[in-house]
């Protein structure tokens, strides 16, 4: 049994401790906003927050997340009120296909929590999530809008 706290809710999950956290979030907890992209922690589609740190969940053993606070895209909004990052995503029409956007929003939310007014270089150095549709200009505009909100 692995004891997890996901979006403020406790879960006791009977799973092999080496199972990637991503699969536990999606299959056992039923939270499907966190996506599988590459399986090697490169694309960022699987990004969640673990104790406030943006973490790629596809290659992290669930045992490494036990006892820590996990937040997924489903846990980001507060009682249905979008965060400033989510609102900026809507206002700047960031998504095209949308597949990478949950992980991208999670990465950006962690960046802004740590660095409220990032420069373009900070964004380039920190937000390494991949968007196959190429919406990086909209992403950058949304990040700056959220930082100024």
N, C-alpha and C positions, 0 to 999 in steps of 0.2 A: 504494500500500500504506500502510495505517495500522497502526502498532504500538501495541497496547493491552495493558494488564495488568488482567485482570478476575478478581477473587477469587483473586489470586495466580498466575494462569496467563497466560502470554504468548500473544497472538494477533496474527498478521499478516493483516490483512483487506484484500482488494482491493475497495474501495468508494469512491464519490465522497466527497471530504472534507467536503462539505456535508450529507451524509446525517445525519439526527438520530441521536444516540447510541442512543436507545431502540431503533430498528430494527436497529442493528448488534448490540446485546445480545440481542434476541429472535431475529432471523433468522439472523445469521451465527454468533453464539456459542451459540445454542440455549438461552438462559436466559430462560424465559418467566414468571418470577415478577414481573418489572417489567412493569407494565401500561400500556396506552394508555388515556387518559381523555379529554383535551380537545385535545391537540396544541398548546396555547398556554401551557404551563407555569403553569396556574392551579389545577388540581385536585389535583396531587401524586401521582397514581397511579403516575407514572413515576419517583419519587424514588429515587436511588442516592447513594452516597457517592463523591465524587471528592476524593482526598487528605483524607478525613475530613470533608468538607463536604457536607451534604445538598444535592443538586443535582437539578433537574428535567430529565430526560434527553430529553424529547420535542422540545425546541426547541434543544438544544445540538448544534452540528455536531460530528461525531465527531472532526474534526481538533483541536478544542479539548480533547479528552480524551487525545490522544496523549501518551505518556510519563508519564501520571499514574496513580495507583493508584485503580482503580475497584472498588467493592464493591457487589454486588447483594444482594437478600434471600437468595439461595442461598449467599452467602459469609459470612453473619452468624453463624450457629451455629458452634461450635468442635468439630469431630469429632462432630457430631450432638447436642452439648449445647447446649440453647437458651440464649440470652442472657437476662439478667434482664428485658429488655423483652418478649421473646417469651414468656417464662414468665408474666409479668404479664398479657399478652394472653389466654393460655389460662385463667389463674385467674380473670380478671374477665369471661370470656365476651364479649370485645369484638366479634368479627365477627358480622354478620348475613349479608349476602350475601358479604362477604369481599373484594370486588373492590378496594377502596381500601386494604386492610390492609397489604399489603407496602410500599407507599409511605409509609403512616402510620408503620409500625414503623421504617422507615429514617429518617424525619424525627425521630422521638422518640429513636432511638438517638443521632443526631448531637446533639440538644439535650442529652441527659443526659451525653454525653461533654464537652460544653462547659460545661454548667451542671448539676452533679450534684443540686442540690436546687431545682428551679424552683418559683416561686410560680405561682398561677393566672394572674396577669398575664403572667408569662414564657411560660407555655404558650399563652395567647391570642395573644400577640404573635408567637410563633415557629411554632406548629403551625397552619398555614393550609390544610392538606390538607382536602379535602372528602369527607365521608361521606354519600352520598345516603340511607343507612338511618337516619342521625341517631344514631349510637352515641357521641356526644361525651361524655356523662356517664361511660360505661364507659371511654372513652379516657382521660379526666382521672383517673379512679380508678386505672387501670392505670399511668399515668405516675407518679403519686404512690407507688404500690406498688413500682414498679421503682426509683424514687429512694431508697426506704427499705429496699430489699433488701440 
